[in-house]
Amino acid sequence: SPAFSYLLADDTSPWLCCAHLLSSVSLCYSNRINMFAHYARHSARAVKVTAPIAGLYLLHNQQQQQSADVSSFFFTVAHAKEESTTVDMAKVRASITDLIDADAEKRSDGTSLAGTFIRLAWHCSGTYTAADNSGGCQGARMRFDPEASMGANAGLGVARDALEPIKAQYPGLSYADLYTYAGVVAIEEAGGPTIPFRTGRTDAEDGSTSPTTDVLPDADKGSRAHTTQHVRDVFYRMGFNDQEIVALLGAHAMGRCHTDRSGFWGPWTNAETSFSNEYFRLLLEERWSPKMSHNGKPWTGPDQYEDSTGQLMMLPSDIVLISDPEFKKYVELYAKDEDKFYADFAKAFAKLLELGVPFPAIKPWYQFW
């Protein structure tokens, strides 16, 4: 097919288009139609247009009202389908925010659901394997076994149950979109970066397509070398590099570990409901030693590290970020430059939430086929 081409002259007359163009264009390309309408109203005069769509000609030197009518028609058709199927995400955001706030008030101990929602979004998405495009949050299969019972997902039933009233309020929103969006809202409302997000994930009817083994990262593999390699193996499997690994682990700025869930205890930072680069600063500036006691008694939980006060903790998988030279250079970068951390985290987290989701490819505005 010949390329869609045009020549422009320096004239302010708008483009007009034969109405039968719309019969040749699928509604699924509505965003391209919107762009075309924008050019139709604001671009210079088209002297010549050729296209593979039979009968398509762009005319010039017509009346302004005709142009307005055609542009209006474009916009009406382009948005008709979207408006009929889209959930009001601003209302969903408000509902999630209200839920986090109400839960925090009930706890009155400085903790909240925010960190748990981030973990929910991450664990829902973190089963992805790039080699065969399996796993990920598409399907929201963590509602079912085997994912629901995996050790790495211990305690996440609390987050899923908390979101059930919101799912009932917005039945058009999939569980997969809700779980991932809850993590996005938690980060943004805690002062974190804006995370690019789009809906379109669908739900599975059971867990038959889930991984049969726990593929989420373990906090400890028995030695620093093995733990370092394990962290890389898990994230490389999903298609992330070292810089993205470090950026994503910066989410440990929020939340804490619970002995009745993971077995570990404590928060990573002193501001566990705020998103910041504090996690990286603490990794570098604090002296981290193996935890030996807890509340005056010998520590009997899994190996972890604590600061000089015993109130903050790091997992073995956190410590490898400063023991491995390639990881450490990004820790140092993010500790000094919060803006850089925010930018890299937003990009990596958005990528994580879309792994394995068959979103339609975005084509140039001028490509209609």
GUNU-265975 format. One record per residue (C-alpha): residue number from 0; residue in one letter; x, y, z. Coordinates in nm, 4 decimals, always signed. Layout:
N
+------+------+----------+----------+----------+
! resi ! resn !        X !        Y !        Z !
+------+------+----------+----------+----------+
!  NUM !    a !        X !        Y !        Z !
...
+------+------+----------+----------+----------+
This chain:
369
+------+------+----------+----------+----------+
! resi ! resn !        X !        Y !        Z !
+------+------+----------+----------+----------+
!    0 !    s !  +0.0000 !  +0.0000 !  +0.0000 !
!    1 !    p !  +0.1206 !  +0.3506 !  -0.0732 !
!    2 !    a !  +0.2157 !  +0.5498 !  +0.2313 !
!    3 !    f !  -0.0306 !  +0.8016 !  +0.3700 !
!    4 !    s !  +0.1289 !  +1.1255 !  +0.2528 !
!    5 !    y !  +0.0481 !  +1.4924 !  +0.2235 !
!    6 !    l !  +0.2022 !  +1.8232 !  +0.1275 !
!    7 !    l !  +0.1302 !  +2.1370 !  +0.3264 !
!    8 !    a !  +0.1100 !  +2.4951 !  +0.2123 !
!    9 !    d !  +0.1340 !  +2.8030 !  +0.4324 !
!   10 !    d !  -0.2329 !  +2.8703 !  +0.4628 !
!   11 !    t !  -0.4624 !  +2.8647 !  +0.7645 !
!   12 !    s !  -0.7573 !  +2.6935 !  +0.5874 !
!   13 !    p !  -0.8520 !  +2.3736 !  +0.7766 !
!   14 !    w !  -0.8587 !  +2.0261 !  +0.6352 !
!   15 !    l !  -1.1867 !  +1.8590 !  +0.5611 !
!   16 !    c !  -1.2508 !  +1.4936 !  +0.5116 !
!   17 !    c !  -1.5125 !  +1.2943 !  +0.3213 !
!   18 !    a !  -1.7466 !  +1.1432 !  +0.5776 !
!   19 !    h !  -1.7232 !  +0.7936 !  +0.4316 !
!   20 !    l !  -1.3673 !  +0.7721 !  +0.5713 !
!   21 !    l !  -1.5201 !  +0.6700 !  +0.9025 !
!   22 !    s !  -1.6739 !  +0.3566 !  +0.7523 !
!   23 !    s !  -1.3229 !  +0.2375 !  +0.6690 !
!   24 !    v !  -1.1776 !  +0.3056 !  +1.0109 !
!   25 !    s !  -1.2292 !  +0.0744 !  +1.3098 !
!   26 !    l !  -1.3391 !  +0.2253 !  +1.6372 !
!   27 !    c !  -1.0425 !  +0.0546 !  +1.8018 !
!   28 !    y !  -0.8241 !  +0.3251 !  +1.6488 !
!   29 !    s !  -1.0149 !  +0.6040 !  +1.8205 !
!   30 !    n !  -0.7012 !  +0.7652 !  +1.9551 !
!   31 !    r !  -0.5670 !  +0.7986 !  +1.6003 !
!   32 !    i !  -0.8978 !  +0.9521 !  +1.4929 !
!   33 !    n !  -0.8718 !  +1.2060 !  +1.7732 !
!   34 !    m !  -0.5276 !  +1.3079 !  +1.6545 !
!   35 !    f !  -0.6461 !  +1.3325 !  +1.2966 !
!   36 !    a !  -0.9329 !  +1.5566 !  +1.3980 !
!   37 !    h !  -0.6879 !  +1.7793 !  +1.5839 !
!   38 !    y !  -0.4829 !  +1.8186 !  +1.2674 !
!   39 !    a !  -0.7978 !  +1.8685 !  +1.0636 !
!   40 !    r !  -0.8808 !  +2.1737 !  +1.2705 !
!   41 !    h !  -0.5396 !  +2.3256 !  +1.3226 !
!   42 !    s !  -0.3039 !  +2.2321 !  +1.0385 !
!   43 !    a !  -0.2219 !  +2.4138 !  +0.7191 !
!   44 !    r !  -0.4022 !  +2.3473 !  +0.3909 !
!   45 !    a !  -0.3517 !  +2.0055 !  +0.2322 !
!   46 !    v !  -0.2550 !  +2.0353 !  -0.1305 !
!   47 !    k !  -0.2509 !  +1.6630 !  -0.2004 !
!   48 !    v !  -0.3342 !  +1.3463 !  -0.0089 !
!   49 !    t !  -0.2972 !  +0.9865 !  -0.1195 !
!   50 !    a !  -0.4021 !  +0.6864 !  +0.0851 !
!   51 !    p !  -0.4711 !  +0.3160 !  +0.0519 !
!   52 !    i !  -0.8325 !  +0.3774 !  +0.1551 !
!   53 !    a !  -1.0289 !  +0.4142 !  -0.1643 !
!   54 !    g !  -1.2024 !  +0.7454 !  -0.2077 !
!   55 !    l !  -1.0136 !  +0.9316 !  +0.0663 !
!   56 !    y !  -0.9399 !  +1.2875 !  -0.0302 !
!   57 !    l !  -0.8725 !  +1.5866 !  +0.1860 !
!   58 !    l !  -1.0273 !  +1.9003 !  +0.0458 !
!   59 !    h !  -0.9500 !  +2.2627 !  +0.1151 !
!   60 !    n !  -1.1043 !  +2.6050 !  +0.0816 !
!   61 !    q !  -1.4407 !  +2.5082 !  +0.2353 !
!   62 !    q !  -1.6547 !  +2.6898 !  +0.4888 !
!   63 !    q !  -1.5537 !  +2.6962 !  +0.8579 !
!   64 !    q !  -1.8852 !  +2.5464 !  +0.9693 !
!   65 !    q !  -1.8300 !  +2.2388 !  +0.7533 !
!   66 !    s !  -1.4943 !  +2.1865 !  +0.9200 !
!   67 !    a !  -1.6473 !  +2.2171 !  +1.2660 !
!   68 !    d !  -1.9202 !  +1.9657 !  +1.1774 !
!   69 !    v !  -1.6694 !  +1.7077 !  +1.0531 !
!   70 !    s !  -1.4397 !  +1.7553 !  +1.3522 !
!   71 !    s !  -1.7325 !  +1.7196 !  +1.5911 !
!   72 !    f !  -1.8358 !  +1.3987 !  +1.4170 !
!   73 !    f !  -1.4849 !  +1.2580 !  +1.4530 !
!   74 !    f !  -1.4729 !  +1.3292 !  +1.8249 !
!   75 !    t !  -1.8226 !  +1.1934 !  +1.8900 !
!   76 !    v !  -1.7498 !  +0.8601 !  +1.7207 !
!   77 !    a !  -1.4010 !  +0.8330 !  +1.8686 !
!   78 !    h !  -1.5200 !  +0.8638 !  +2.2272 !
!   79 !    a !  -1.8530 !  +0.6810 !  +2.2075 !
!   80 !    k !  -1.7202 !  +0.3348 !  +2.2870 !
!   81 !    e !  -1.4730 !  +0.4557 !  +2.5502 !
!   82 !    e !  -1.7366 !  +0.6438 !  +2.7466 !
!   83 !    s !  -1.9705 !  +0.3454 !  +2.7510 !
!   84 !    t !  -1.7187 !  +0.1018 !  +2.9033 !
!   85 !    t !  -1.4801 !  +0.3054 !  +3.1175 !
!   86 !    v !  -1.4947 !  +0.2935 !  +3.4966 !
!   87 !    d !  -1.4508 !  +0.6328 !  +3.6626 !
!   88 !    m !  -1.0982 !  +0.5826 !  +3.7945 !
!   89 !    a !  -1.1054 !  +0.9104 !  +3.9862 !
!   90 !    k !  -1.3862 !  +0.7650 !  +4.1980 !
!   91 !    v !  -1.1975 !  +0.4376 !  +4.2368 !
!   92 !    r !  -0.8928 !  +0.6332 !  +4.3549 !
!   93 !    a !  -1.1042 !  +0.8207 !  +4.6086 !
!   94 !    s !  -1.2475 !  +0.4930 !  +4.7382 !
!   95 !    i !  -0.9016 !  +0.3380 !  +4.7786 !
!   96 !    t !  -0.7699 !  +0.6511 !  +4.9505 !
!   97 !    d !  -1.0672 !  +0.6585 !  +5.1885 !
!   98 !    l !  -1.0106 !  +0.2913 !  +5.2676 !
!   99 !    i !  -0.6426 !  +0.3489 !  +5.3525 !
!  100 !    d !  -0.7247 !  +0.6500 !  +5.5692 !
!  101 !    a !  -1.0091 !  +0.4799 !  +5.7556 !
!  102 !    d !  -0.7965 !  +0.1725 !  +5.8236 !
!  103 !    a !  -0.5070 !  +0.3870 !  +5.9506 !
!  104 !    e !  -0.7400 !  +0.5616 !  +6.1945 !
!  105 !    k !  -0.8564 !  +0.2278 !  +6.3339 !
!  106 !    r !  -0.4991 !  +0.1100 !  +6.3833 !
!  107 !    s !  -0.3740 !  +0.4345 !  +6.5420 !
!  108 !    d !  -0.0193 !  +0.2938 !  +6.5543 !
!  109 !    g !  +0.1383 !  +0.4716 !  +6.2570 !
!  110 !    t !  +0.0878 !  +0.1803 !  +6.0183 !
!  111 !    s !  -0.1564 !  +0.1509 !  +5.7270 !
!  112 !    l !  -0.2712 !  -0.0663 !  +5.4397 !
!  113 !    a !  -0.0637 !  +0.1388 !  +5.1956 !
!  114 !    g !  +0.2463 !  -0.0796 !  +5.2163 !
!  115 !    t !  +0.0340 !  -0.3941 !  +5.1918 !
!  116 !    f !  -0.1359 !  -0.2649 !  +4.8760 !
!  117 !    i !  +0.2050 !  -0.2009 !  +4.7192 !
!  118 !    r !  +0.3060 !  -0.5571 !  +4.8063 !
!  119 !    l !  -0.0250 !  -0.6841 !  +4.6650 !
!  120 !    a !  +0.0358 !  -0.5115 !  +4.3303 !
!  121 !    w !  +0.3956 !  -0.6335 !  +4.3200 !
!  122 !    h !  +0.3230 !  -0.9956 !  +4.4126 !
!  123 !    c !  +0.0279 !  -1.0116 !  +4.1758 !
!  124 !    s !  +0.2577 !  -0.9058 !  +3.8915 !
!  125 !    g !  +0.5847 !  -1.0673 !  +4.0011 !
!  126 !    t !  +0.5049 !  -1.4194 !  +3.8803 !
!  127 !    y !  +0.5804 !  -1.3172 !  +3.5227 !
!  128 !    t !  +0.8260 !  -1.5145 !  +3.3081 !
!  129 !    a !  +0.9455 !  -1.3372 !  +2.9951 !
!  130 !    a !  +1.0625 !  -1.6570 !  +2.8230 !
!  131 !    d !  +0.7089 !  -1.7849 !  +2.7678 !
!  132 !    n !  +0.5081 !  -1.4704 !  +2.8526 !
!  133 !    s !  +0.3361 !  -1.6500 !  +3.1395 !
!  134 !    g !  +0.2321 !  -1.5210 !  +3.4793 !
!  135 !    g !  +0.1860 !  -1.1592 !  +3.5785 !
!  136 !    c !  -0.1249 !  -0.9937 !  +3.7170 !
!  137 !    q !  -0.3320 !  -1.0640 !  +3.4065 !
!  138 !    g !  -0.6075 !  -1.2900 !  +3.5412 !
!  139 !    a !  -0.5582 !  -1.1910 !  +3.9072 !
!  140 !    r !  -0.4908 !  -1.5583 !  +3.9723 !
!  141 !    m !  -0.3560 !  -1.4912 !  +4.3226 !
!  142 !    r !  -0.7211 !  -1.5112 !  +4.4350 !
!  143 !    f !  -0.6939 !  -1.8861 !  +4.3860 !
!  144 !    d !  -0.4568 !  -2.1648 !  +4.4810 !
!  145 !    p !  -0.1758 !  -2.2311 !  +4.4245 !
!  146 !    e !  -0.0799 !  -1.8592 !  +4.4350 !
!  147 !    a !  -0.3058 !  -1.7738 !  +4.7291 !
!  148 !    s !  -0.1254 !  -2.0316 !  +4.9438 !
!  149 !    m !  +0.2304 !  -1.9506 !  +4.8394 !
!  150 !    g !  +0.4493 !  -1.8518 !  +5.1314 !
!  151 !    a !  +0.5554 !  -1.5256 !  +4.9666 !
!  152 !    n !  +0.1887 !  -1.4190 !  +4.9567 !
!  153 !    a !  +0.1230 !  -1.4775 !  +5.3266 !
!  154 !    g !  -0.0930 !  -1.1994 !  +5.4679 !
!  155 !    l !  -0.2083 !  -1.0631 !  +5.1327 !
!  156 !    g !  -0.5554 !  -1.2030 !  +5.1897 !
!  157 !    v !  -0.5974 !  -0.9055 !  +5.4238 !
!  158 !    a !  -0.5432 !  -0.6660 !  +5.1330 !
!  159 !    r !  -0.7657 !  -0.8597 !  +4.8943 !
!  160 !    d !  -1.0473 !  -0.8777 !  +5.1476 !
!  161 !    a !  -1.0174 !  -0.5053 !  +5.2192 !
!  162 !    l !  -1.0656 !  -0.4294 !  +4.8494 !
!  163 !    e !  -1.3761 !  -0.6460 !  +4.8061 !
!  164 !    p !  -1.6246 !  -0.3638 !  +4.8858 !
!  165 !    i !  -1.4575 !  -0.1467 !  +4.6211 !
!  166 !    k !  -1.4801 !  -0.4298 !  +4.3658 !
!  167 !    a !  -1.8523 !  -0.4606 !  +4.4472 !
!  168 !    q !  -1.8918 !  -0.0845 !  +4.4062 !
!  169 !    y !  -1.7242 !  -0.0877 !  +4.0639 !
!  170 !    p !  -1.8138 !  -0.4253 !  +3.9057 !
!  171 !    g !  -1.6819 !  -0.3120 !  +3.5674 !
!  172 !    l !  -1.3290 !  -0.2967 !  +3.7089 !
!  173 !    s !  -1.1385 !  -0.6255 !  +3.6999 !
!  174 !    y !  -0.9666 !  -0.7645 !  +4.0075 !
!  175 !    a !  -0.6393 !  -0.7471 !  +3.8151 !
!  176 !    d !  -0.6834 !  -0.3752 !  +3.7504 !
!  177 !    l !  -0.8004 !  -0.3128 !  +4.1077 !
!  178 !    y !  -0.5066 !  -0.4914 !  +4.2718 !
!  179 !    t !  -0.2481 !  -0.3128 !  +4.0609 !
!  180 !    y !  -0.4199 !  +0.0255 !  +4.0839 !
!  181 !    a !  -0.4377 !  -0.0019 !  +4.4638 !
!  182 !    g !  -0.0577 !  -0.0165 !  +4.4652 !
!  183 !    v !  -0.0352 !  +0.2834 !  +4.2351 !
!  184 !    v !  -0.2698 !  +0.4899 !  +4.4518 !
!  185 !    a !  -0.0852 !  +0.3901 !  +4.7694 !
!  186 !    i !  +0.2448 !  +0.5134 !  +4.6259 !
!  187 !    e !  +0.1102 !  +0.8373 !  +4.4813 !
!  188 !    e !  -0.0940 !  +0.9296 !  +4.7880 !
!  189 !    a !  +0.2119 !  +0.8700 !  +5.0077 !
!  190 !    g !  +0.4079 !  +1.1359 !  +4.8203 !
!  191 !    g !  +0.5624 !  +0.9083 !  +4.5597 !
!  192 !    p !  +0.5920 !  +0.9637 !  +4.1858 !
!  193 !    t !  +0.3055 !  +0.9533 !  +3.9395 !
!  194 !    i !  +0.2883 !  +0.5995 !  +3.8000 !
!  195 !    p !  +0.1681 !  +0.5581 !  +3.4394 !
!  196 !    f !  -0.1358 !  +0.3305 !  +3.4571 !
!  197 !    r !  -0.4016 !  +0.2028 !  +3.2196 !
!  198 !    t !  -0.6877 !  -0.0385 !  +3.2673 !
!  199 !    g !  -0.7590 !  -0.3396 !  +3.0501 !
!  200 !    r !  -0.6465 !  -0.6406 !  +3.2534 !
!  201 !    t !  -0.8938 !  -0.9265 !  +3.2697 !
!  202 !    d !  -0.9720 !  -1.1886 !  +3.5352 !
!  203 !    a !  -0.9248 !  -1.5639 !  +3.5199 !
!  204 !    e !  -1.1885 !  -1.8048 !  +3.6486 !
!  205 !    d !  -0.9424 !  -2.0197 !  +3.8435 !
!  206 !    g !  -0.5746 !  -2.0690 !  +3.9168 !
!  207 !    s !  -0.5086 !  -2.3410 !  +3.6598 !
!  208 !    t !  -0.2655 !  -2.1198 !  +3.4666 !
!  209 !    s !  -0.0696 !  -2.0048 !  +3.7723 !
!  210 !    p !  +0.2927 !  -2.1117 !  +3.8254 !
!  211 !    t !  +0.2971 !  -2.4422 !  +4.0100 !
!  212 !    t !  +0.5847 !  -2.3325 !  +4.2358 !
!  213 !    d !  +0.6548 !  -2.0105 !  +4.4261 !
!  214 !    v !  +0.8488 !  -1.7927 !  +4.1824 !
!  215 !    l !  +0.8477 !  -1.4771 !  +4.3931 !
!  216 !    p !  +1.1790 !  -1.3711 !  +4.5527 !
!  217 !    d !  +1.2925 !  -1.5112 !  +4.8865 !
!  218 !    a !  +1.4502 !  -1.2775 !  +5.1418 !
!  219 !    d !  +1.7352 !  -1.5161 !  +5.2127 !
!  220 !    k !  +1.9014 !  -1.8045 !  +5.0311 !
!  221 !    g !  +2.1440 !  -1.9030 !  +5.3037 !
!  222 !    s !  +2.4466 !  -1.7038 !  +5.1930 !
!  223 !    r !  +2.5101 !  -1.3578 !  +5.0551 !
!  224 !    a !  +2.6359 !  -1.4947 !  +4.7244 !
!  225 !    h !  +2.3327 !  -1.7195 !  +4.6784 !
!  226 !    t !  +2.0920 !  -1.4446 !  +4.7829 !
!  227 !    t !  +2.2518 !  -1.1992 !  +4.5390 !
!  228 !    q !  +2.2221 !  -1.4474 !  +4.2554 !
!  229 !    h !  +1.8640 !  -1.5317 !  +4.3534 !
!  230 !    v !  +1.7586 !  -1.1655 !  +4.3401 !
!  231 !    r !  +1.9062 !  -1.1339 !  +3.9916 !
!  232 !    d !  +1.7550 !  -1.4622 !  +3.8730 !
!  233 !    v !  +1.4042 !  -1.3602 !  +3.9801 !
!  234 !    f !  +1.4133 !  -1.0121 !  +3.8292 !
!  235 !    y !  +1.6049 !  -1.1118 !  +3.5160 !
!  236 !    r !  +1.3383 !  -1.3780 !  +3.4566 !
!  237 !    m !  +1.0847 !  -1.0969 !  +3.4335 !
!  238 !    g !  +1.3020 !  -0.8838 !  +3.2046 !
!  239 !    f !  +1.4480 !  -0.6306 !  +3.4508 !
!  240 !    n !  +1.8081 !  -0.5109 !  +3.4718 !
!  241 !    d !  +2.0185 !  -0.4198 !  +3.7769 !
!  242 !    q !  +1.9139 !  -0.0547 !  +3.7777 !
!  243 !    e !  +1.5441 !  -0.1494 !  +3.7660 !
!  244 !    i !  +1.5944 !  -0.4054 !  +4.0432 !
!  245 !    v !  +1.7394 !  -0.1447 !  +4.2784 !
!  246 !    a !  +1.4718 !  +0.1111 !  +4.1870 !
!  247 !    l !  +1.1888 !  -0.1353 !  +4.2528 !
!  248 !    l !  +1.3316 !  -0.2423 !  +4.5889 !
!  249 !    g !  +1.3146 !  +0.1233 !  +4.6885 !
!  250 !    a !  +0.9468 !  +0.0560 !  +4.7586 !
!  251 !    h !  +1.0706 !  -0.0878 !  +5.0896 !
!  252 !    a !  +1.0619 !  +0.2722 !  +5.2066 !
!  253 !    m !  +0.7009 !  +0.1875 !  +5.2908 !
!  254 !    g !  +0.5485 !  -0.0818 !  +5.5047 !
!  255 !    r !  +0.6981 !  -0.3335 !  +5.7440 !
!  256 !    c !  +0.7449 !  -0.7055 !  +5.8006 !
!  257 !    h !  +0.5260 !  -0.9042 !  +6.0420 !
!  258 !    t !  +0.6318 !  -1.2109 !  +6.2356 !
!  259 !    d !  +0.2928 !  -1.3737 !  +6.1800 !
!  260 !    r !  +0.3272 !  -1.3427 !  +5.8027 !
!  261 !    s !  +0.6811 !  -1.3519 !  +5.6681 !
!  262 !    g !  +0.8438 !  -1.4308 !  +6.0011 !
!  263 !    f !  +1.0573 !  -1.1167 !  +5.9826 !
!  264 !    w !  +0.9926 !  -0.8152 !  +6.2032 !
!  265 !    g !  +0.9999 !  -0.4392 !  +6.1697 !
!  266 !    p !  +0.9910 !  -0.1460 !  +5.9289 !
!  267 !    w !  +1.2674 !  -0.0478 !  +5.6894 !
!  268 !    t !  +1.2378 !  +0.3247 !  +5.7687 !
!  269 !    n !  +1.1045 !  +0.5536 !  +6.0396 !
!  270 !    a !  +0.8364 !  +0.6871 !  +5.8047 !
!  271 !    e !  +0.6720 !  +0.3689 !  +5.6795 !
!  272 !    t !  +0.3645 !  +0.5440 !  +5.5402 !
!  273 !    s !  +0.5665 !  +0.7919 !  +5.3300 !
!  274 !    f !  +0.7323 !  +0.7227 !  +4.9972 !
!  275 !    s !  +1.0867 !  +0.8617 !  +4.9697 !
!  276 !    n !  +1.4495 !  +0.7674 !  +4.9011 !
!  277 !    e !  +1.5061 !  +0.7133 !  +5.2753 !
!  278 !    y !  +1.5534 !  +0.3393 !  +5.2236 !
!  279 !    f !  +1.8684 !  +0.4005 !  +5.0196 !
!  280 !    r !  +2.0079 !  +0.6592 !  +5.2583 !
!  281 !    l !  +1.9614 !  +0.4261 !  +5.5537 !
!  282 !    l !  +2.1233 !  +0.1354 !  +5.3705 !
!  283 !    l !  +2.4376 !  +0.3422 !  +5.3264 !
!  284 !    e !  +2.4511 !  +0.5435 !  +5.6480 !
!  285 !    e !  +2.3393 !  +0.2998 !  +5.9163 !
!  286 !    r !  +2.5466 !  +0.0186 !  +6.0589 !
!  287 !    w !  +2.3536 !  -0.3032 !  +5.9954 !
!  288 !    s !  +2.4246 !  -0.6018 !  +6.2160 !
!  289 !    p !  +2.2542 !  -0.9415 !  +6.2537 !
!  290 !    k !  +1.9490 !  -0.9265 !  +6.4795 !
!  291 !    m !  +2.0176 !  -1.1192 !  +6.7999 !
!  292 !    s !  +1.7338 !  -1.0190 !  +7.0333 !
!  293 !    h !  +1.3818 !  -0.8806 !  +7.0313 !
!  294 !    n !  +1.2062 !  -0.7084 !  +7.3221 !
!  295 !    g !  +1.4710 !  -0.8329 !  +7.5614 !
!  296 !    k !  +1.4507 !  -1.1952 !  +7.4474 !
!  297 !    p !  +1.6671 !  -1.3939 !  +7.2043 !
!  298 !    w !  +1.5572 !  -1.3538 !  +6.8439 !
!  299 !    t !  +1.4240 !  -1.6831 !  +6.7127 !
!  300 !    g !  +1.3012 !  -1.5656 !  +6.3741 !
!  301 !    p !  +1.4791 !  -1.5899 !  +6.0377 !
!  302 !    d !  +1.8073 !  -1.4100 !  +5.9805 !
!  303 !    q !  +1.7656 !  -1.0357 !  +5.9391 !
!  304 !    y !  +1.9596 !  -0.7185 !  +6.0152 !
!  305 !    e !  +1.8889 !  -0.4269 !  +6.2453 !
!  306 !    d !  +2.0204 !  -0.0753 !  +6.2990 !
!  307 !    s !  +2.1865 !  +0.0472 !  +6.6193 !
!  308 !    t !  +1.8475 !  +0.1178 !  +6.7803 !
!  309 !    g !  +1.7002 !  -0.2221 !  +6.6996 !
!  310 !    q !  +1.3891 !  -0.0490 !  +6.5659 !
!  311 !    l !  +1.4673 !  -0.0668 !  +6.1934 !
!  312 !    m !  +1.5470 !  -0.3749 !  +5.9919 !
!  313 !    m !  +1.6869 !  -0.4902 !  +5.6604 !
!  314 !    l !  +1.6435 !  -0.8302 !  +5.4990 !
!  315 !    p !  +1.9397 !  -1.0275 !  +5.3624 !
!  316 !    s !  +1.8061 !  -0.9430 !  +5.0155 !
!  317 !    d !  +1.8298 !  -0.5725 !  +5.1049 !
!  318 !    i !  +2.1884 !  -0.5993 !  +5.2279 !
!  319 !    v !  +2.3047 !  -0.7461 !  +4.8962 !
!  320 !    l !  +2.2261 !  -0.4086 !  +4.7395 !
!  321 !    i !  +2.5241 !  -0.2585 !  +4.9211 !
!  322 !    s !  +2.7498 !  -0.5646 !  +4.9129 !
!  323 !    d !  +2.7288 !  -0.6080 !  +4.5359 !
!  324 !    p !  +2.9207 !  -0.3322 !  +4.3481 !
!  325 !    e !  +2.6791 !  -0.3154 !  +4.0530 !
!  326 !    f !  +2.3767 !  -0.2813 !  +4.2797 !
!  327 !    k !  +2.5517 !  -0.0421 !  +4.5158 !
!  328 !    k !  +2.6228 !  +0.2211 !  +4.2517 !
!  329 !    y !  +2.2486 !  +0.2657 !  +4.2011 !
!  330 !    v !  +2.1865 !  +0.2732 !  +4.5767 !
!  331 !    e !  +2.4384 !  +0.5581 !  +4.6004 !
!  332 !    l !  +2.2768 !  +0.7369 !  +4.3067 !
!  333 !    y !  +1.9259 !  +0.7184 !  +4.4503 !
!  334 !    a !  +2.0395 !  +0.8129 !  +4.8013 !
!  335 !    k !  +2.1740 !  +1.1395 !  +4.6600 !
!  336 !    d !  +1.9086 !  +1.2101 !  +4.3977 !
!  337 !    e !  +1.5463 !  +1.1496 !  +4.4956 !
!  338 !    d !  +1.4145 !  +1.2912 !  +4.1685 !
!  339 !    k !  +1.6178 !  +1.0361 !  +3.9740 !
!  340 !    f !  +1.4874 !  +0.7591 !  +4.1980 !
!  341 !    y !  +1.1290 !  +0.8728 !  +4.1485 !
!  342 !    a !  +1.1661 !  +0.8835 !  +3.7711 !
!  343 !    d !  +1.3292 !  +0.5407 !  +3.7491 !
!  344 !    f !  +1.0906 !  +0.3841 !  +3.9982 !
!  345 !    a !  +0.7817 !  +0.5118 !  +3.8166 !
!  346 !    k !  +0.9044 !  +0.3651 !  +3.4891 !
!  347 !    a !  +1.0034 !  +0.0292 !  +3.6397 !
!  348 !    f !  +0.6866 !  -0.0079 !  +3.8492 !
!  349 !    a !  +0.4631 !  +0.0719 !  +3.5519 !
!  350 !    k !  +0.6528 !  -0.1913 !  +3.3532 !
!  351 !    l !  +0.6067 !  -0.4448 !  +3.6334 !
!  352 !    l !  +0.2295 !  -0.3921 !  +3.6452 !
!  353 !    e !  +0.1933 !  -0.4498 !  +3.2703 !
!  354 !    l !  +0.4003 !  -0.7679 !  +3.2393 !
!  355 !    g !  +0.2043 !  -1.0298 !  +3.0484 !
!  356 !    v !  -0.0945 !  -0.8026 !  +2.9854 !
!  357 !    p !  -0.2021 !  -0.8076 !  +2.6169 !
!  358 !    f !  -0.2605 !  -0.4363 !  +2.5761 !
!  359 !    p !  -0.3136 !  -0.3322 !  +2.2115 !
!  360 !    a !  -0.0053 !  -0.1860 !  +2.0485 !
!  361 !    i !  -0.0013 !  +0.1917 !  +2.0183 !
!  362 !    k !  +0.0420 !  +0.2960 !  +1.6569 !
!  363 !    p !  +0.1254 !  +0.6351 !  +1.5074 !
!  364 !    w !  -0.1726 !  +0.8701 !  +1.4842 !
!  365 !    y !  -0.1687 !  +0.8573 !  +1.1040 !
!  366 !    q !  -0.1830 !  +0.4760 !  +1.0763 !
!  367 !    f !  -0.5426 !  +0.3619 !  +1.0328 !
!  368 !    w !  -0.4850 !  -0.0020 !  +0.9412 !
+------+------+----------+----------+----------+
